[in-house]
Amino acid sequence: MSTIEYAIRQTTDQVREAGVIPNIPTQPLGYEDAQKFLEALPSDMEVNQTWRGALPITYHYGGALTDGK
């Protein structure tokens, strides 16, 4: 893979200062994977209707993943 000579290169610190990279590491995931995670959260506390997303599940808050991790 060749580099592009005119590409702007910045250090990680420069990018962080510009607010391009979040301070909390994140990983995008698709809705199918998100649904699996959300379904695995056991809780009796159902979220308010205005907080719910579009996945066909009952949204909860609190609790931990069913495998204890």
N, C-alpha and C positions, 0 to 999 in steps of 0.2 A: 504494500500500500504506500503510495507516495503522499508527501505532504503538499499542502498548498502554500506557496510562498507568501501570498498576500493575506493569509488567515491571521486574525488577531489572536495572539497567545497571551494568556494571563495566568498568573499563579493561582493556587487554590485560595490563598489569602485575599487576593484582589477580587476574585469572584465572590467570595463570602462577603466582603465589604460592600460589594455592589448589590447584595441581596439576591443573587441568582441561585445559590445553593442554600437550602434550608439548613439550620443548625441541628435539627433532629433528622437523623438518617431516615429516608423513606424508600419504599419500594412500591411502584405501581402494581396493581393486580387487577385482573379482569373480574367482572361481576360474578362469574361462576365460582371463582376461588373465594371472593369476598362473601358470597352466600354461605359457603361451607364453614368459614370462620364464624360468621355471625350466628349460624344455626347451632354451632358447638358451644356457644356461651350460655350456660345454664343460669337462669335467674327467674325469680317470680316478679321482678320489677319490669313492667312493660313501659316503653317510652311513650311520651306524649305524641299524639297524632301528627303534630307539626314537625316533629323530629324524624319521622319515618321516611325511609327512602322508597325506591320503586321495586325492590326485590319482593317476591311473593313469600315473605316470611313474617313472623311476628318479631318485631324488634324489641330487644331487651337491653338493659344496662346493668353493670355490676357483674359479679360472679367471676369465674375463671374457666378456662378451657376444660373440657370433660376429662382429658388425660392428665390433668393436674399441672400442666406446664404453662 
